[in-house]
């Protein structure tokens, strides 16, 4: 039986206790099964350091079975149904997510650590993604093409990629599974879903709901384990047609290499970021400081879009730094089931990594304005860190150049437009950016100048199923969400007809 500690007065649902008390298994071809090797790994509650469950460690043989099941489903019933029927399946999945929102949010908070209210939003948004792509399932149109050759009728059709591997990160486990699963299924693909080894539980619980929704066997297969051997077995598999990956840029390069060295499978990558967030002197400084705090400290900074490079026009630099510090010191950090704003770092290893960057920043001469300490006392068994603010004027520092993936922001002044644009774009990443100003023309001018896939003006971190999301440069390629995501999961066939 799992040992689960919660704050006083917090009781988990019977459904959550039942789920955690049962053996965790892989989901392959509609059947729950142990890993072929019998090996397992532990998933830990980052708020307490306690064991939540032992989860099967899938290897290449398990992935082979999952791929074979997906291939058979593609050739079978799933491959024969039309878009309207796929839409009905997606709607049922969304309804089941809504019906189990609190239970799923409990699992997510236990396994990931984020505040329960945030986990609950994630489940609700996951359901919205399935409904959004249900609307697209029957609208995957081709086109007719005028050609110069006489007596030819030419048309195109969109067809599914085939068997698709979906590799999910640990910061938004269920939500990002929905980001990938919903368009993949709407387009008629079959899938192998691999959640992050740090947060496998919500994906396994989702498998139960997929069965309840009546999804045919083999359409979604769920295998758990780390990048090696589990993820590599998917990316290197000769019968996987496409891989969609979200994670670090370093691992993204390995996914690309595996695709090139196997069957030239299609890939889409949503990778790291070191996003610039800009506050001009004419901004609403109070709101900008508050927005800048949540741009980097929400989810304990464990977001690829985190606004971790904050550029402030020099005339208001001290004012913004004071406002940002005030916001940071108001943030309540703690167990996600308590009344807190921010939960723990995902693992002790990741906490140590973040702390090493903080020590590097100090050693390099950056000024620690606030935070930078691990929290102890009643939180000592978890992986908690105070939101950390550095002030600097040196863009060569590691804390400025490298993705930390923790609640750490580097704040720097700027003096003019050309300097700002040059410094904002001097990074290998290009995932997101933010700008705060009352000048609409200036805002659009910056949005056009910055090299980033998403730009927020007078806000930060907003997402919707209808709005495409993805990166420039080494933040990856391909767009998730919106109609653009359907391009990741379909291929175009051209048909010539002599008339």
C-alpha positions as CSV (number, residue, x, y, z in Angstrom):
1,X,0.0,0.0,0.0
2,X,1.3,3.4,-1.0
3,X,2.4,5.8,1.8
4,X,0.6,9.1,1.2
5,X,1.1,12.1,3.4
6,X,-1.2,15.1,3.0
7,X,-1.6,18.3,4.9
8,X,-3.9,18.3,7.9
9,X,-7.5,18.2,6.9
10,X,-6.9,16.9,3.4
11,X,-8.4,13.5,2.5
12,X,-7.8,11.9,-0.9
13,X,-10.6,10.3,-2.7
14,X,-11.4,6.6,-2.5
15,X,-10.7,6.3,-6.3
16,X,-7.2,7.7,-5.8
17,X,-6.4,5.3,-2.9
18,X,-7.7,2.4,-4.9
19,X,-5.7,3.3,-8.0
20,X,-2.4,3.7,-6.0
21,X,-3.0,0.5,-4.0
22,X,-3.3,-1.7,-7.2
23,X,-0.3,-2.9,-9.2
24,X,0.7,-0.6,-12.0
25,X,1.0,-2.2,-15.4
26,X,1.6,-1.4,-19.1
27,X,-1.4,-0.9,-21.4
28,X,-0.8,-2.8,-24.6
29,X,-3.5,-3.9,-27.1
30,X,-6.3,-3.2,-24.6
31,X,-4.7,-5.4,-22.0
32,X,-2.9,-4.5,-18.7
33,X,0.3,-6.4,-18.4
34,X,3.6,-6.4,-16.6
35,X,6.9,-5.5,-18.4
36,X,8.3,-8.6,-20.1
37,X,11.5,-8.3,-18.0
38,X,9.5,-8.0,-14.8
39,X,11.5,-4.9,-13.9
40,X,10.0,-1.8,-12.3
41,X,11.0,1.7,-11.2
42,X,9.8,3.9,-8.4
43,X,7.7,7.0,-8.8
44,X,8.1,9.5,-5.9
45,X,6.0,12.2,-4.4
46,X,8.2,15.3,-4.8
47,X,6.5,17.1,-1.9
48,X,7.4,14.4,0.6
49,X,10.0,12.1,-0.9
50,X,7.6,9.1,-0.3
51,X,7.1,6.2,-2.7
52,X,3.8,6.4,-4.6
53,X,4.1,3.4,-6.8
54,X,6.3,0.9,-8.5
55,X,5.8,1.1,-12.3
56,X,6.8,-1.3,-15.0
57,X,10.0,-0.6,-16.9
58,X,9.2,-1.3,-20.5
59,X,12.1,-2.4,-22.8
60,X,12.4,-3.0,-26.5
61,X,10.3,-6.2,-26.4
62,X,7.4,-4.4,-24.8
63,X,7.7,-1.6,-27.3
64,X,7.7,-4.2,-30.1
65,X,4.4,-5.6,-28.8
66,X,2.9,-2.1,-28.5
67,X,3.9,-1.2,-32.1
68,X,2.5,-4.5,-33.4
69,X,-0.8,-3.8,-31.6
70,X,-0.9,-0.2,-33.0
71,X,-0.1,-1.5,-36.5
72,X,-2.9,-4.1,-36.3
73,X,-5.4,-1.5,-35.0
74,X,-4.5,0.8,-37.9
75,X,-5.2,-2.0,-40.4
76,X,-8.4,-3.1,-38.5
77,X,-11.4,-1.4,-37.1
78,X,-9.8,2.0,-36.3
79,X,-8.5,2.4,-39.8
80,X,-11.9,1.8,-41.3
81,X,-14.0,4.3,-39.3
82,X,-14.7,7.8,-40.5
83,X,-14.0,11.2,-39.0
84,X,-17.4,11.6,-37.4
85,X,-16.9,8.3,-35.6
86,X,-13.5,9.3,-34.4
87,X,-15.0,12.6,-33.2
88,X,-17.5,10.6,-31.1
89,X,-14.6,8.7,-29.4
90,X,-12.8,12.0,-28.6
91,X,-16.0,13.5,-27.1
92,X,-16.4,10.5,-24.8
93,X,-12.8,10.8,-23.7
94,X,-13.4,14.5,-22.9
95,X,-16.5,13.7,-20.9
96,X,-14.7,11.1,-18.8
97,X,-11.9,13.5,-18.1
98,X,-14.5,16.0,-16.8
99,X,-16.2,13.3,-14.8
100,X,-12.9,12.4,-13.1
101,X,-11.4,15.8,-12.8
102,X,-10.8,15.8,-9.0
103,X,-9.5,12.2,-9.0
104,X,-7.1,12.9,-11.9
105,X,-5.9,16.2,-10.3
106,X,-5.1,14.3,-7.1
107,X,-3.0,11.9,-9.0
108,X,-1.2,14.7,-10.8
109,X,-0.5,16.6,-7.7
110,X,0.9,13.5,-5.9
111,X,3.1,12.6,-8.8
112,X,4.2,16.0,-10.1
113,X,3.8,18.2,-7.0
114,X,2.0,21.2,-8.6
115,X,-0.8,22.8,-6.6
116,X,-4.1,20.9,-6.7
117,X,-6.0,23.8,-8.3
118,X,-3.4,23.9,-11.1
119,X,-3.6,20.2,-11.6
120,X,-7.4,20.6,-11.8
121,X,-7.0,23.3,-14.5
122,X,-4.7,20.9,-16.5
123,X,-7.4,18.2,-16.5
124,X,-10.1,20.6,-17.6
125,X,-7.8,21.9,-20.4
126,X,-7.0,18.4,-21.4
127,X,-10.7,17.7,-21.9
128,X,-11.0,20.9,-24.0
129,X,-8.2,19.6,-26.3
130,X,-10.1,16.4,-27.0
131,X,-13.2,18.4,-27.8
132,X,-11.4,20.8,-30.0
133,X,-9.9,18.1,-32.1
134,X,-13.1,16.1,-32.2
135,X,-14.4,19.1,-34.2
136,X,-11.5,18.6,-36.7
137,X,-11.8,14.9,-37.1
138,X,-14.4,15.1,-39.9
139,X,-12.8,18.2,-41.6
140,X,-9.4,16.9,-42.8
141,X,-9.9,18.1,-46.4
142,X,-7.8,17.7,-49.5
143,X,-8.0,20.0,-52.5
144,X,-8.4,19.9,-56.3
145,X,-5.3,21.1,-58.1
146,X,-5.4,22.8,-61.6
147,X,-2.5,21.4,-63.7
148,X,-1.1,22.2,-67.1
149,X,-1.4,18.7,-68.5
150,X,-4.8,18.3,-70.4
151,X,-7.4,15.7,-69.5
152,X,-6.1,15.2,-66.0
153,X,-8.1,15.7,-62.7
154,X,-5.8,16.0,-59.8
155,X,-6.7,16.0,-56.2
156,X,-5.1,15.6,-52.8
157,X,-6.2,13.8,-49.6
158,X,-4.9,13.9,-46.1
159,X,-4.1,10.5,-44.6
160,X,-2.9,9.5,-41.1
161,X,0.9,9.2,-40.6
162,X,0.3,5.7,-39.2
163,X,1.8,4.5,-36.0
164,X,2.9,7.4,-33.9
165,X,5.1,7.5,-30.8
166,X,4.2,10.3,-28.3
167,X,6.9,11.1,-25.7
168,X,5.6,13.4,-22.9
169,X,7.5,15.5,-20.3
170,X,7.0,15.6,-16.6
171,X,5.9,19.2,-16.1
172,X,2.4,18.9,-17.6
173,X,1.9,15.1,-17.7
174,X,-1.7,14.7,-18.6
175,X,-2.2,18.0,-20.4
176,X,0.7,17.4,-22.8
177,X,-0.5,13.9,-23.4
178,X,-3.8,15.5,-24.5
179,X,-1.9,18.0,-26.7
180,X,-0.5,15.0,-28.7
181,X,-3.1,12.3,-28.4
182,X,-6.1,14.4,-29.4
183,X,-4.8,15.5,-32.8
184,X,-3.1,12.2,-33.5
185,X,-6.4,10.3,-32.9
186,X,-8.5,12.9,-34.7
187,X,-6.3,12.3,-37.8
188,X,-6.8,8.5,-37.6
189,X,-3.4,7.4,-36.3
190,X,-2.6,4.8,-33.7
191,X,-0.2,5.5,-30.9
192,X,2.4,4.5,-28.4
193,X,2.3,6.9,-25.5
194,X,5.3,7.2,-23.2
195,X,4.9,9.5,-20.2
196,X,8.0,10.8,-18.4
197,X,9.4,8.3,-15.9
198,X,9.1,10.9,-13.2
199,X,5.3,11.3,-13.7
200,X,3.8,8.1,-15.2
201,X,0.6,7.8,-13.1
202,X,-1.9,10.1,-14.8
203,X,-1.2,8.6,-18.2
204,X,-1.8,5.1,-16.8
205,X,-5.1,6.3,-15.2
206,X,-6.0,7.8,-18.6
207,X,-5.6,4.4,-20.1
208,X,-8.5,3.1,-18.0
209,X,-10.6,6.0,-19.2
210,X,-9.7,5.2,-22.8
211,X,-11.1,1.7,-22.3
212,X,-14.2,3.1,-20.7
213,X,-14.7,5.4,-23.7
214,X,-14.7,2.3,-26.0
215,X,-11.5,3.1,-27.9
216,X,-10.6,-0.1,-29.9
217,X,-7.8,-2.2,-28.6
218,X,-4.3,-1.1,-29.8
219,X,-5.3,2.4,-30.8
220,X,-3.5,3.8,-27.7
221,X,-0.8,1.8,-26.0
222,X,0.9,3.1,-22.9
223,X,4.5,2.1,-22.0
224,X,6.4,3.4,-19.0
225,X,10.1,3.9,-18.4
226,X,13.0,6.2,-18.9
227,X,14.6,7.5,-22.1
228,X,16.8,4.4,-22.0
229,X,15.6,1.9,-22.8
230,X,12.0,2.8,-23.3
231,X,12.1,6.1,-25.2
232,X,15.0,4.9,-27.4
233,X,13.1,1.8,-28.3
234,X,10.3,4.0,-29.7
235,X,12.5,6.5,-31.5
236,X,14.6,3.8,-33.1
237,X,11.8,1.5,-34.1
238,X,11.6,0.7,-37.8
239,X,7.8,0.4,-37.7
240,X,7.0,3.7,-36.0
241,X,6.1,6.2,-38.6
242,X,6.4,9.4,-36.6
243,X,7.6,10.6,-33.2
244,X,6.3,13.7,-31.3
245,X,8.6,14.6,-28.5
246,X,8.6,17.3,-25.8
247,X,11.6,17.7,-23.7
248,X,15.1,19.1,-23.6
249,X,17.1,20.3,-26.6
250,X,19.8,17.7,-25.8
251,X,17.4,14.8,-25.9
252,X,15.7,16.3,-29.0
253,X,19.0,16.0,-30.9
254,X,19.1,12.3,-30.0
255,X,15.5,11.8,-31.2
256,X,16.5,13.4,-34.5
257,X,19.6,11.1,-34.8
258,X,17.5,8.1,-34.0
259,X,15.0,9.0,-36.7
260,X,17.8,9.5,-39.3
261,X,19.5,6.3,-38.4
262,X,16.4,4.1,-38.5
263,X,13.6,4.6,-41.0
264,X,13.6,8.4,-41.5
265,X,10.5,8.6,-39.4
266,X,8.8,12.0,-39.3
267,X,9.5,13.9,-36.1
268,X,8.2,17.0,-34.3
269,X,10.0,18.6,-31.4
270,X,9.0,21.0,-28.7
271,X,12.2,21.7,-26.8
272,X,13.9,24.0,-24.4
273,X,13.6,27.7,-24.0
274,X,15.3,30.7,-22.4
275,X,12.6,33.2,-23.0
276,X,13.0,37.0,-22.9
277,X,10.4,39.0,-21.1
278,X,10.6,42.7,-21.6
279,X,9.2,45.6,-19.5
280,X,9.3,49.1,-21.1
281,X,9.2,52.2,-19.0
282,X,5.7,53.1,-20.3
283,X,4.2,49.8,-19.0
284,X,1.8,49.4,-16.1
285,X,4.7,48.6,-13.8
286,X,2.6,47.0,-11.0
287,X,0.9,44.6,-13.4
288,X,4.1,44.0,-15.3
289,X,6.1,43.1,-12.2
290,X,3.3,40.7,-11.1
291,X,3.1,39.2,-14.5
292,X,6.9,38.8,-14.7
293,X,6.9,36.9,-11.4
294,X,4.3,34.4,-12.6
295,X,6.0,34.1,-16.0
296,X,9.0,32.4,-14.3
297,X,7.9,31.2,-10.9
298,X,4.6,29.4,-11.7
299,X,5.1,25.6,-11.8
300,X,8.3,26.3,-9.8
301,X,9.9,27.6,-13.0
302,X,9.5,24.1,-14.6
303,X,8.1,25.4,-17.9
304,X,9.9,25.6,-21.2
305,X,8.4,29.0,-21.8
306,X,9.4,30.4,-18.4
307,X,10.3,34.1,-18.8
308,X,13.7,33.5,-17.1
309,X,15.5,36.5,-18.9
310,X,13.8,39.7,-17.7
311,X,14.9,42.8,-19.6
312,X,13.8,46.1,-18.0
313,X,14.2,49.6,-19.4
314,X,16.8,51.3,-17.2
315,X,14.5,54.2,-16.2
316,X,12.2,51.8,-14.3
317,X,14.7,49.0,-13.5
318,X,14.9,49.6,-9.7
319,X,11.1,50.0,-9.5
320,X,10.5,46.8,-11.3
321,X,13.1,44.9,-9.3
322,X,11.4,46.1,-6.1
323,X,8.0,45.0,-7.4
324,X,9.3,41.7,-8.6
325,X,10.9,41.0,-5.2
326,X,7.7,41.9,-3.4
327,X,5.8,39.4,-5.5
328,X,8.4,36.7,-5.1
329,X,8.4,37.0,-1.3
330,X,4.6,36.8,-1.3
331,X,4.6,33.4,-3.1
332,X,3.7,30.6,-0.8
333,X,5.7,27.4,-1.6
334,X,4.6,24.1,-0.2
335,X,2.7,20.9,-0.6
336,X,0.3,21.1,-3.5
337,X,-2.7,20.0,-1.4
338,X,-2.1,23.0,0.9
339,X,-3.1,26.6,0.2
340,X,0.1,27.4,-1.8
341,X,1.0,29.1,-5.1
342,X,3.9,26.9,-6.0
343,X,4.9,23.3,-5.3
344,X,8.2,21.4,-5.3
345,X,10.9,20.8,-7.9
346,X,10.2,17.4,-9.5
347,X,13.1,15.4,-8.1
348,X,16.0,15.8,-5.8
349,X,18.3,15.5,-8.8
350,X,16.6,18.4,-10.5
351,X,16.7,20.4,-7.3
352,X,20.4,19.8,-7.1
353,X,20.8,20.9,-10.7
354,X,18.9,24.2,-10.1
355,X,20.9,24.8,-6.9
356,X,24.2,24.4,-8.9
357,X,23.0,27.2,-11.2
358,X,22.3,29.4,-8.3
359,X,25.8,28.8,-6.9
360,X,27.2,29.4,-10.3
361,X,25.4,32.8,-10.5
362,X,26.7,33.8,-7.1
363,X,30.2,32.8,-8.0
364,X,30.0,34.7,-11.3
365,X,29.2,38.0,-9.5
366,X,25.4,38.2,-10.1
367,X,23.5,39.7,-7.2
368,X,21.0,37.6,-5.4
369,X,18.1,39.9,-4.7
370,X,15.8,37.4,-3.2
371,X,15.5,33.6,-2.5
372,X,18.0,31.0,-3.5
373,X,17.6,28.7,-0.6
374,X,16.1,25.2,-0.2
375,X,13.2,25.2,2.2
376,X,13.5,23.1,5.4
377,X,11.5,22.4,8.5
378,X,8.2,20.6,7.7
379,X,9.1,20.7,4.0
380,X,12.6,19.3,4.4
381,X,11.7,15.8,3.0
382,X,10.4,17.4,-0.2
383,X,12.2,19.3,-3.0
384,X,11.3,22.9,-2.3
385,X,13.1,26.0,-3.3
386,X,12.4,29.7,-2.7
387,X,11.8,31.7,-5.9
388,X,15.2,33.3,-6.8
389,X,15.9,36.7,-8.4
390,X,19.3,37.6,-9.7
391,X,20.3,41.1,-10.9
392,X,23.0,41.3,-13.5
393,X,24.4,43.1,-16.5
394,X,26.4,40.2,-18.0
395,X,24.7,38.1,-20.7
396,X,27.5,35.6,-20.8
397,X,26.6,34.1,-17.4
398,X,25.3,30.5,-17.3
399,X,22.2,31.6,-15.5
400,X,21.4,33.9,-18.4
401,X,22.4,31.6,-21.3
402,X,21.3,28.1,-20.2
403,X,17.8,26.7,-19.4
404,X,17.7,26.1,-15.7
405,X,14.1,24.7,-15.4
406,X,13.6,26.1,-11.9
407,X,12.3,29.2,-10.2
408,X,15.2,31.4,-11.1
409,X,15.1,34.7,-13.0
410,X,17.9,36.9,-14.2
411,X,16.9,40.6,-14.4
412,X,18.9,43.1,-16.4
413,X,18.5,46.7,-17.6
414,X,18.5,47.8,-21.2
415,X,18.9,51.3,-22.7
416,X,17.7,51.3,-26.3
417,X,15.8,49.4,-28.9
418,X,18.6,48.0,-30.9
419,X,20.4,46.8,-27.8
420,X,17.3,45.1,-26.6
421,X,16.4,43.2,-29.8
422,X,20.0,42.1,-30.2
423,X,20.3,40.8,-26.6
424,X,16.8,39.2,-26.7
425,X,17.7,37.3,-29.8
426,X,21.2,36.3,-28.7
427,X,20.2,32.8,-27.6
428,X,20.1,29.3,-29.1
429,X,16.5,29.1,-28.1
430,X,13.3,30.7,-29.6
431,X,10.3,29.3,-27.9
432,X,8.5,32.3,-26.4
433,X,8.8,35.9,-25.4
434,X,6.8,38.6,-23.6
435,X,6.5,42.3,-23.7
436,X,4.9,44.9,-21.4
437,X,4.1,48.3,-22.8
438,X,1.2,50.7,-23.2
439,X,2.5,51.6,-26.7
440,X,0.6,49.2,-29.2
441,X,3.0,50.0,-32.1
442,X,6.0,49.3,-29.9
443,X,4.5,46.0,-28.8
444,X,3.8,44.8,-32.3
445,X,7.2,46.0,-33.4
446,X,8.9,43.9,-30.7
447,X,6.7,40.9,-31.5
448,X,7.8,41.0,-35.1
449,X,11.5,41.5,-34.2
450,X,11.9,38.8,-31.6
451,X,12.8,35.3,-32.8
452,X,10.2,33.2,-30.9
453,X,7.3,31.0,-31.8
454,X,4.9,32.7,-29.3
455,X,4.9,36.3,-28.1
456,X,2.6,37.5,-25.4
457,X,1.8,41.3,-25.1
458,X,0.8,42.5,-21.6
459,X,0.4,39.0,-20.4
460,X,2.3,35.7,-20.2
461,X,1.8,32.0,-20.5
462,X,-1.6,32.0,-22.1
463,X,-2.6,28.9,-24.1
464,X,-5.6,27.6,-26.0
465,X,-6.3,24.5,-28.0
466,X,-7.0,26.7,-31.0
467,X,-3.7,28.7,-30.9
468,X,-0.6,27.0,-32.4
469,X,2.4,26.6,-30.2
470,X,6.1,25.7,-31.0
471,X,9.6,27.1,-31.3
472,X,12.2,28.7,-33.4
473,X,15.8,27.8,-33.6
474,X,16.8,25.1,-31.1
475,X,13.5,25.2,-29.4
476,X,12.3,22.8,-32.0
477,X,9.9,22.6,-35.0
478,X,6.4,21.7,-35.7
479,X,3.3,23.3,-34.1
480,X,1.1,21.8,-31.4
481,X,-2.4,22.9,-30.9
482,X,-4.6,24.7,-33.4
483,X,-5.3,23.3,-36.9
484,X,-1.5,23.4,-37.5
485,X,-1.0,20.4,-35.2
486,X,-3.0,18.3,-37.7
487,X,-0.1,18.7,-40.1
488,X,2.1,16.9,-37.7
489,X,-0.1,13.8,-37.8
490,X,-1.2,13.7,-41.5
491,X,0.6,13.3,-44.8
492,X,-0.6,14.5,-48.2
493,X,-1.3,12.1,-51.1
494,X,-1.7,13.5,-54.6
495,X,-4.0,11.5,-57.0
496,X,-3.9,12.0,-60.8
497,X,-7.0,10.8,-62.8
498,X,-7.1,10.6,-66.6
499,X,-10.5,11.8,-67.8
